[in-house]
Amino acid sequence: MHVGSLIGEALNIHGKHIRCGVPMNLDMGFREALLVNSVTLAFHDRGYLCYPQFCFQGGAIDAVFVKGANVIVSEFKRLLPGSGRTILNQTKRMLEFDVRQEMAFHQFKPKDWQVAHLWVCDTWDKHTVNWWMGKRRRTTDCPFDPSWRRLGCADFHGPLERYGSDWDPYAVLWAFREGARMSHKRSRPSRC
């Protein structure tokens, strides 16, 4: 899976939106849907199908992208100071997504699934950027163990300056975790 290049394409699309116009509420900033849309367009251009609000555990995963046997379980969030606990809880829930079970339940044809997990967030808070990037972190607040490949942060300076210093810089953050290939066949229990 080439998630790094897909994120790069999503950031380009997101930047085009921001340069074209800035439809935001000054109390809230952008809606999460603008970020989701940018990522979805990039994945769609590479042949992925997007299943937004994928039913899971009485709620939903923000988006599940599927291309052949590749499944990317994705969450999106606006990060504010103190969002660490929410990210921790949602990451734990995202990792509980059993791709074999969920895809079979939702009538996808059985495959040897290759699962990955993706977080994409945005923020205007510099301390939150530092926390995400590992510059300021208490280990109890960090959902990303070494299996996550932190891909980074992109700052969008410029177009938001006209709204004042509270809206600039605006950053998009992401983290990616590749999982194991999961056979659609039930594995045999190990013997002692």
C-alpha positions in Angstrom: 0.0 0.0 0.0 1.3 3.4 -0.9 -0.4 5.4 1.9 2.4 8.0 2.0 1.8 9.1 -1.6 -1.9 9.0 -1.1 -1.6 11.3 1.9 0.5 13.6 -0.2 -2.2 13.7 -2.9 -4.9 14.4 -0.2 -2.9 17.3 1.1 -2.6 18.8 -2.4 -6.3 18.5 -2.8 -6.9 20.0 0.7 -4.6 22.9 -0.2 -6.4 23.6 -3.4 -9.7 23.8 -1.4 -8.1 26.3 1.1 -6.5 28.4 -1.7 -9.8 28.6 -3.6 -11.9 29.6 -0.6 -12.1 29.2 3.2 -15.7 28.1 4.1 -15.4 27.9 7.8 -17.2 29.0 10.9 -15.0 31.3 13.0 -16.2 29.5 16.1 -15.3 26.0 14.9 -13.0 26.3 11.9 -13.4 23.8 9.0 -15.8 21.0 9.2 -14.2 17.6 9.5 -16.0 16.7 6.2 -13.6 18.9 4.2 -10.6 16.8 5.4 -12.5 13.5 4.8 -13.4 14.7 1.3 -9.8 15.5 0.4 -8.6 12.1 1.6 -11.5 10.3 -0.1 -10.8 12.0 -3.5 -7.1 11.0 -3.3 -8.0 7.3 -2.5 -10.7 7.2 -5.2 -8.2 8.5 -7.8 -6.1 5.4 -6.9 -9.0 3.0 -7.3 -10.1 2.7 -3.7 -13.8 2.5 -2.8 -14.8 4.5 0.2 -17.3 3.3 2.7 -18.0 6.3 5.0 -19.4 5.7 8.5 -18.8 1.9 8.3 -21.0 0.3 10.9 -19.0 -1.1 13.8 -19.7 -1.9 17.5 -23.0 0.0 17.6 -21.4 3.1 16.1 -19.2 3.6 13.0 -15.6 3.8 11.8 -15.3 7.2 10.0 -14.2 5.5 6.7 -13.1 2.2 5.4 -11.3 2.2 2.0 -11.2 -1.0 0.0 -9.2 -1.8 -3.1 -9.0 -5.5 -4.0 -7.8 -7.2 -0.8 -6.5 -4.0 0.7 -8.5 -2.5 3.5 -7.6 0.8 5.2 -9.6 1.5 8.4 -9.6 5.3 8.9 -10.5 7.8 11.6 -10.6 11.6 11.2 -10.6 14.1 14.0 -10.3 17.8 14.8 -7.7 17.9 17.5 -8.0 20.4 20.4 -5.9 20.7 23.5 -6.8 17.7 25.6 -7.8 15.4 22.7 -5.3 12.8 23.7 -7.7 10.6 25.7 -10.2 10.6 22.8 -7.5 9.7 20.3 -6.3 6.9 22.7 -9.9 5.5 23.0 -10.7 5.7 19.3 -7.4 4.1 18.3 -8.1 1.2 20.7 -11.5 0.8 19.1 -10.1 1.1 15.6 -7.6 -1.7 16.3 -10.5 -4.0 17.5 -11.9 -3.9 13.9 -11.5 -7.6 12.8 -11.3 -7.2 9.1 -12.2 -10.9 8.4 -15.3 -10.8 10.6 -16.5 -7.3 9.6 -16.0 -7.8 5.9 -17.8 -11.1 5.9 -20.7 -9.7 8.0 -21.1 -6.9 5.5 -21.3 -9.3 2.5 -17.8 -8.6 1.0 -16.4 -11.6 -0.9 -13.9 -13.6 1.2 -10.3 -12.6 0.5 -6.9 -12.7 2.1 -7.3 -9.2 3.5 -4.4 -6.9 4.0 -5.4 -4.4 6.7 -4.0 -1.0 7.6 -5.0 1.8 9.9 -4.9 5.5 9.2 -5.5 8.6 11.4 -5.9 12.0 9.7 -6.5 15.0 11.9 -6.4 18.8 11.8 -5.6 21.4 14.4 -4.8 25.0 15.0 -3.0 24.2 18.3 0.8 24.2 18.3 1.0 22.2 21.5 -1.2 19.5 20.0 1.1 19.3 16.9 4.0 18.8 19.2 2.2 16.1 21.1 1.3 14.3 17.9 4.8 14.5 16.6 6.2 13.1 19.8 7.9 16.3 21.0 5.6 16.6 24.0 4.0 13.5 25.2 3.2 11.6 28.4 3.3 7.9 27.6 -0.2 7.4 29.0 -1.6 9.8 26.4 0.1 8.3 23.4 -1.9 5.8 21.3 0.9 5.2 18.9 3.2 2.3 19.8 6.2 1.5 17.5 3.9 -0.5 15.1 2.6 2.9 13.9 4.6 4.7 11.3 4.1 8.3 12.0 4.0 10.0 8.6 3.8 13.5 9.8 2.5 17.0 9.8 1.7 19.5 7.0 1.4 23.2 7.9 -0.9 25.4 5.8 0.4 28.9 6.2 -1.0 31.9 4.4 -4.6 31.6 3.3 -5.9 31.7 6.9 -3.8 34.6 8.0 -6.6 37.1 7.2 -8.7 35.6 10.0 -6.0 36.5 12.6 -3.3 34.7 14.5 -5.7 32.2 16.1 -6.3 30.6 12.6 -2.7 30.4 11.4 -0.9 28.0 11.4 -3.4 25.3 10.5 -1.9 21.8 10.4 -3.0 18.4 9.1 -1.5 15.5 11.0 -1.5 11.8 10.1 -0.3 8.4 11.4 -0.3 5.1 9.6 -0.1 1.5 10.7 0.2 -1.5 8.4 -1.3 -4.7 9.7 -0.8 -8.3 8.9 -2.4 -10.2 6.0 -5.5 -11.9 7.3 -6.7 -15.0 5.6 -10.5 -15.4 5.1 -10.0 -19.0 6.3 -10.3 -19.8 9.9 -7.0 -20.6 11.5 -6.6 -23.7 13.5 -6.0 -23.3 17.2 -2.5 -23.9 18.2 -1.7 -27.1 20.2 0.5 -27.1 23.3 
